Structure formats: structure tokens, C-alpha cells
Amino acid sequence: MAEALCNGVVALPCAGDVAARARGATAALAESVPIGRCSTKSSFAAGRMAVTDRKARPPTVEALPGQMNLSFPKAMRWWEKGLHPNMREIESAQDLADSLRNAGDKLVVVDFFSPGCGGCRTLHPKISQFAEKNPDVMFLQVNYETHKSMCYSLHVHVLPFFRFYRGAEGRVSSFSCTNATIKKFKDALAKHGPNRCSLGPARGLDESELMALAANKDLQFTYEKPGLVPLAQAIAKEAAAPGGPWLPLPASATQLLTQGSENSLLSSGR
């Protein structure tokens, strides 16, 4: 080889020989490694590592039938927390009027609130405590945002706002207070809370309030003003009603009345 270099003559391999050698190497590689894979020796314990050019399939996730109907509990709103059996939310103007009319001698507290009123939210736990300590008092909640038109007719323009109703007296107190002036609520509850008997049915809303609600076209509320009844007819109706306020007359008084009526008839016959 050195002599050939010195003489300037180099013998190159034939192109055919190079091609034959390449084909032989390719065939040998194909026998040892499958198509699409390459194989190499490694010093690891496994000895051989295979790498494929196929794309890995993403893992398939199959949802079970029971997992498709996932439901989360509805978050409780702040005015729905801490409620007691003597607390409930008013659904309509008719519901408010009927609840007050059917309350009998119970003290009824109407609580006007708004979901976005910070003072109402702060005061709500205190009202719940009062309701728990006074189970004989009825607490009615009126959502201002839901019944805005009704609140306008009742002249409620500030929140939180409270109205107290008691038996035949009707509305006995009306005021607005916050957590800082809660004493106003305590005093009204102590004044009108003790049990007492009313002479007559529950009055409920004032007649002017009932007329205003009936005149509001946004409300499905009807009210007919009662007509005038003669005094004698009203007394007779109350006396004939079972369980009325009238006490039964003694037998002697009944006989005197009967004799008096007979004498008057005889004298008129003459």
C-alpha cells in the first residue's frame, strides 16, 4: 500500500463490490430486526431494548352508566339557613293576606328583606334566634326582589323592614332596624308577644293596603270591600254564632223577656 502511494497509484474498490457489500449488510440487518423496529445491544440487565415507530394510542376512558348522572347539592342561600317551623317565605300577595287573616291571636312578624342587602344578611341569624325562642310567634319572610311590586303597594322602601300584626288589632308596630339597633326589635317583641285574647277575628292587612294590592295590575289579587251591616243584625249574628263572645242569659232573665214580649203582644191586641 505504501509503495502504491509513493508511486501515485491507488486501487479503488469496484463499484459493484461496494453495492454487493451494502446489500449483504442490509439483508443481515433485516434478518435480526423486524421491519419498522430497530434493535441494539445494551449493558442493562434486560440486554435488548426495542423502539417502535408506531404512535402510542391514548388510553381510552369508559364512563360507567352510574357516573354519567353526577349531581351536586344546591347551595343553600343565606335567608334559607337556620329556619324553624314558625318561619316561612311568602309566595304571593294573596298568601300574605291569607296568612295574616288566618293567624288568629298569634303575633305575626313580617320580615321584608333583599338577597343583596348586607344589613338583612347580618340580621338574619338574630331573627332566627328570636324565632327559636318564641315558637308561638309566626315569622313571615318577604323577598323584596321577588315581590317588588307588592312591596311598593305596601309602602316598603327601606330594608330591612318589619311589621308586627296581632289578632283583631291588626298592625301594631312598623319599623326598620339593623344589627346595631336590634333593641328596637326586642322591645316590640316583648310588648306584643305575650299571649292575650282578642275580641274578634284577626284583622290582618289594613283596608287601605288591601285596596292598594287589588289596584296593582301586576298582582293577581282580588279584594271586595265589605258592605255596611246594621248594628242590630251584626249583634244578632254574633250572638247566634257558636263560641261567640256573648254569654248565655240565666233562666230567670229569659222568662222575664218572654213575659215582657207576651204582655206587649196582649196590649197591642187590645
BELLIN-V354589 format. One record per pair of residues at least 6 apart in sequence whose ideal C-beta (glycine too) atoms are under 6 Angstrom apart, sorted by the first residue. I is the first residue (numbers start at 1). J is the second residue. If there is no record, write none. Layout:
BEGIN
[[I;J] [I;J]]
END
This chain:
BEGIN
[[33;39] [36;53] [37;50] [37;52] [38;51] [42;49] [78;121] [79;124] [82;128] [84;131] [84;132] [86;131] [86;135] [86;138] [86;139] [87;131] [87;139] [89;141] [90;96] [90;140] [90;142] [93;150] [93;213] [93;219] [93;221] [94;221] [97;205] [99;140] [100;108] [100;165] [100;204] [100;205] [101;202] [101;204] [103;138] [103;202] [104;202] [105;167] [105;198] [106;138] [107;137] [107;166] [107;192] [107;193] [108;138] [108;165] [109;139] [109;164] [110;140] [110;163] [111;141] [111;162] [112;142] [112;144] [112;156] [112;161] [113;120] [113;160] [114;120] [114;144] [114;145] [114;159] [117;159] [119;160] [119;178] [120;159] [120;160] [122;179] [123;160] [123;179] [126;182] [131;139] [144;151] [149;216] [149;218] [150;219] [153;212] [153;213] [153;216] [154;209] [158;176] [161;176] [163;171] [163;174] [164;172] [164;173] [164;188] [164;192] [165;171] [166;172] [166;192] [167;198] [167;202] [168;198] [168;200] [168;203] [170;203] [172;192] [173;188] [175;184] [177;184] [177;185] [199;245] [210;223] [213;219] [213;221] [214;221] [214;223] [238;244] [239;246]]
END
